Amino acid sequence: MQHILPHEAALRAWLSRRRAPAVFDVDDIVQESYALLAERERIDDILNPRAYLFQVAHSLVVRNIRRARIVSILAVEDLGLVDFADEAATPEQSAIAHDDLRQLAEVIASMPGQTREAFVMRRIGGLSQREIASRMGLSENTVEKHIVRGIRWLGDWFASGGNPPARTSSQLEREKRRARGRARNQPGH
């Protein structure tokens, strides 16, 4: 921290000049930056502590802007004005990206069964609707509807700031019926 703490005042001044103060709190970004730095196993690979600290803070600001419901165009525009010594992804950027991917995987896993299956085959597996329809034993039209539902599911997730979409009462009732049916089919019932 002896190489990082001397740059806190400059970091706070830089964050205060950003055009999106409603999207993030300066104290929160500084604290999260320190927390990410404290989680590192080693620090001897940091060549420029000041640039590294600013890059970590920048990554956190970007994450906050991505998760915000309403973002000023000036906030997004302002992010392009930062020039860092090293453009390579930092370990913190990688950790944030892995966390975002984990959350995305959780949201996809929370999709209703056939919707999830069709969405994964199409968007991740790259299969055509015809191939998916054949594998799932459904019409291409039904597969298309499932894929659209999956896209909507993700859209709702992003619109809710990264919270899983709320299920409708009919979806919850269908899930309960399926769970009861699976329980009846279990050995011993």
VMD Tcl script that draws the C-alpha trace (Angstrom):
set ca {
  {0.00 0.00 0.00}
  {2.99 2.31 0.37}
  {3.08 2.56 -3.45}
  {-0.71 2.98 -3.83}
  {-1.86 5.22 -0.96}
  {0.14 8.27 -2.12}
  {-2.06 8.34 -5.24}
  {-5.40 8.41 -3.42}
  {-5.81 12.18 -3.62}
  {-5.15 12.18 -7.37}
  {-7.56 9.26 -7.83}
  {-10.29 11.05 -5.86}
  {-9.75 14.23 -7.91}
  {-9.92 12.24 -11.15}
  {-13.10 10.43 -10.07}
  {-14.70 13.71 -8.94}
  {-14.17 15.19 -12.41}
  {-16.03 12.35 -14.12}
  {-19.31 13.39 -15.68}
  {-21.37 10.60 -14.09}
  {-21.41 11.28 -10.35}
  {-24.94 9.83 -10.10}
  {-23.71 6.47 -11.40}
  {-21.04 5.92 -8.75}
  {-19.86 7.17 -5.40}
  {-16.20 8.25 -5.26}
  {-15.70 6.73 -1.80}
  {-17.18 3.43 -2.96}
  {-14.91 3.26 -6.01}
  {-11.82 4.06 -3.92}
  {-12.80 1.46 -1.30}
  {-13.55 -1.22 -3.93}
  {-10.24 -0.45 -5.64}
  {-8.38 -1.00 -2.38}
  {-10.34 -4.19 -1.73}
  {-9.40 -5.59 -5.15}
  {-5.77 -4.66 -4.63}
  {-5.78 -6.28 -1.17}
  {-7.05 -9.54 -2.69}
  {-3.98 -9.86 -4.93}
  {-1.60 -12.60 -3.95}
  {1.41 -10.65 -5.18}
  {2.15 -7.06 -6.10}
  {5.70 -7.22 -7.40}
  {4.38 -7.55 -10.96}
  {2.80 -4.06 -10.85}
  {5.17 -1.86 -12.82}
  {3.29 1.43 -12.45}
  {1.24 1.54 -9.22}
  {-0.48 4.84 -10.12}
  {-1.60 3.64 -13.56}
  {-2.65 0.32 -12.06}
  {-4.77 2.00 -9.36}
  {-6.43 4.25 -11.94}
  {-7.09 1.28 -14.23}
  {-8.74 -0.66 -11.39}
  {-10.91 2.36 -10.55}
  {-11.76 2.87 -14.22}
  {-12.85 -0.77 -14.50}
  {-15.10 -0.36 -11.48}
  {-16.63 2.82 -12.90}
  {-17.32 1.02 -16.19}
  {-18.94 -1.86 -14.29}
  {-21.15 0.58 -12.37}
  {-22.16 2.35 -15.58}
  {-23.00 -0.99 -17.21}
  {-25.21 -1.92 -14.28}
  {-26.92 1.46 -13.96}
  {-30.49 1.70 -15.21}
  {-30.08 5.19 -16.68}
  {-26.72 6.48 -17.86}
  {-25.95 9.90 -19.25}
  {-24.38 9.83 -22.69}
  {-21.75 12.17 -21.24}
  {-20.73 9.45 -18.77}
  {-20.07 6.96 -21.55}
  {-18.36 9.59 -23.68}
  {-16.09 10.57 -20.77}
  {-14.78 7.02 -20.37}
  {-12.91 7.27 -23.65}
  {-10.81 10.19 -22.42}
  {-8.63 8.13 -20.10}
  {-5.20 7.08 -21.34}
  {-3.37 4.43 -19.34}
  {0.17 3.24 -19.72}
  {-0.82 -0.37 -20.29}
  {-3.85 -1.34 -22.36}
  {-3.62 -5.05 -21.45}
  {-6.34 -6.44 -19.21}
  {-5.40 -6.24 -15.56}
  {-6.08 -9.08 -13.15}
  {-8.91 -6.97 -11.71}
  {-10.47 -6.53 -15.14}
  {-10.22 -10.28 -15.63}
  {-11.78 -10.90 -12.21}
  {-14.62 -8.50 -12.98}
  {-15.15 -10.14 -16.38}
  {-15.20 -13.60 -14.76}
  {-17.71 -12.36 -12.20}
  {-19.90 -10.93 -14.98}
  {-19.70 -14.24 -16.87}
  {-20.59 -16.18 -13.73}
  {-23.64 -13.97 -13.21}
  {-24.63 -14.38 -16.86}
  {-24.33 -18.16 -16.54}
  {-26.57 -18.03 -13.44}
  {-29.18 -16.02 -15.33}
  {-29.10 -18.43 -18.26}
  {-29.40 -21.33 -15.82}
  {-32.48 -19.67 -14.29}
  {-34.32 -19.64 -17.63}
  {-37.22 -22.07 -18.01}
  {-36.04 -25.51 -19.25}
  {-36.78 -25.56 -22.98}
  {-36.07 -21.86 -23.33}
  {-32.65 -22.35 -21.74}
  {-31.92 -25.44 -23.84}
  {-32.86 -23.75 -27.14}
  {-31.08 -20.51 -26.21}
  {-27.85 -22.31 -25.28}
  {-27.86 -24.44 -28.43}
  {-28.42 -21.37 -30.62}
  {-26.42 -18.62 -28.94}
  {-23.62 -20.65 -27.41}
  {-23.55 -23.80 -29.54}
  {-24.20 -21.93 -32.78}
  {-26.73 -24.47 -34.05}
  {-29.38 -23.47 -36.57}
  {-33.04 -23.35 -35.58}
  {-33.63 -26.36 -37.82}
  {-30.95 -28.40 -36.01}
  {-32.31 -27.35 -32.62}
  {-35.87 -28.24 -33.64}
  {-34.69 -31.67 -34.74}
  {-32.75 -32.32 -31.53}
  {-35.54 -31.06 -29.25}
  {-38.40 -32.62 -31.21}
  {-40.09 -29.23 -31.65}
  {-41.18 -27.12 -34.61}
  {-38.79 -24.43 -35.83}
  {-41.43 -21.84 -34.90}
  {-41.50 -23.10 -31.30}
  {-37.69 -23.06 -31.15}
  {-37.70 -19.48 -32.40}
  {-40.18 -18.51 -29.66}
  {-37.96 -20.12 -27.02}
  {-34.89 -18.26 -28.30}
  {-36.81 -14.96 -28.27}
  {-37.93 -15.70 -24.68}
  {-34.30 -16.31 -23.73}
  {-33.21 -13.02 -25.25}
  {-36.06 -11.26 -23.43}
  {-35.02 -13.00 -20.20}
  {-31.50 -11.56 -20.56}
  {-32.90 -8.16 -21.53}
  {-35.03 -8.13 -18.39}
  {-31.97 -9.10 -16.37}
  {-29.91 -6.22 -17.78}
  {-32.84 -3.81 -17.37}
  {-33.17 -4.78 -13.71}
  {-29.53 -3.92 -13.02}
  {-28.28 -7.50 -12.94}
  {-31.08 -9.01 -10.87}
  {-32.73 -12.20 -12.10}
  {-36.00 -11.53 -13.94}
  {-39.15 -11.99 -11.91}
  {-41.17 -15.04 -12.82}
  {-44.84 -14.69 -13.61}
  {-47.38 -16.52 -11.48}
  {-48.11 -18.90 -14.38}
  {-44.39 -19.73 -14.69}
  {-44.16 -20.38 -10.95}
  {-47.26 -22.62 -11.10}
  {-45.80 -24.61 -14.05}
  {-42.54 -25.04 -12.15}
  {-44.44 -26.31 -9.09}
  {-46.37 -28.82 -11.24}
  {-43.15 -30.04 -12.85}
  {-41.47 -30.40 -9.46}
  {-44.46 -32.41 -8.14}
  {-44.33 -34.60 -11.26}
  {-40.60 -35.23 -10.82}
  {-41.15 -36.06 -7.15}
  {-43.83 -38.63 -8.06}
  {-41.45 -40.24 -10.58}
  {-38.67 -40.62 -8.02}
  {-38.06 -44.14 -6.66}
  {-39.88 -44.74 -3.40}
  {-42.92 -42.58 -4.26}
}
mol new
graphics top color blue
foreach p $ca { graphics top sphere $p radius 0.5 }
foreach p [lrange $ca 0 end-1] q [lrange $ca 1 end] { graphics top cylinder $p $q radius 0.2 }
display resetview
